[in-house]
Amino acid sequence: MLYAWEVPDRLGDEHVAHLVFVFETGGRIEPHEYQITFRPFSISELRARLELAGLREVDTDFDASRDRYAVVTVAT
């Protein structure tokens, strides 16, 4: 798999990820590209959106020095 990111000048603008899967069938190589668009968000923006959705955070392993985290919620 190959991937490339289009990162805009402003963090809040839409980002695009190009994912290319390469398949070999009978000696023939066929690439299949898929694009995913998204807008990054901060933990505070996530918490605000969860509240608007009627959810309450009950646990998280958020650490600003890491690039991944999990949030556990329940309905309010």
N, C-alpha and C positions, 0 to 999 in steps of 0.2 A: 504494500500500500504506500502511496505517496500522498503528501498533503502540503498545502501552501496556504498561508494566511494573508488576507488583505487587511492591514491594520490602518485605520484612518488617522488623520492628524489629531482628532479629538477623541478621547477615550469613550465618551458617551455616544458617539456615532456608530452606525451599523458596521459590524465586522463581517467578513465573509471567509469561510473556510472551504477550501477546495479539497475534496477527498477523491483520490483516484485509485481504484482497484484494478489490478492488472491480472487478466485471466489468460491462461494458455490452454488452447484446445486444438489438438491435432497438429501441433507445430505452429499454430497461428496465435499471435498475441493480440488481445483485445482489451483496450483500456475502457473503463466505465467511470465517468466523473459524476460526482454528486456535490452540490453546493449546499452549505448550511449557513444561514445568516443569523446573527444574534447581536445583542447589545449587552456588554458587560454591566454589572451592577455591584454596588458595595454591599457590605453586610447590613448597614443601616437601611439601605433601600430595600433589601430583601425582607428585613424585619417589618418595615412599614407595609409592604405588599402582603405579607402573611397576615398581619393584623386586619387589613382591609378585606382579606378573604375569609375572615372569621376564624383564624388559626392563632394559637398561642404557642410560643417556643417553650419546650420543656427541657431540652438538652441540646448541646452543641459541642463540637471539638474545635471550634474556630480558633485560629492562631494567625495573627497578621503576618507572621514570618513564613507561613506555609501557603502553597498555592491551591490546596484542596481542603475542604471541610464538609462536615455533615451537620444537618439541623434536624432535630426531631420536634414535631409539632402535634398538637391535639386541637380538636374543635373547641371553640369557646362557648 
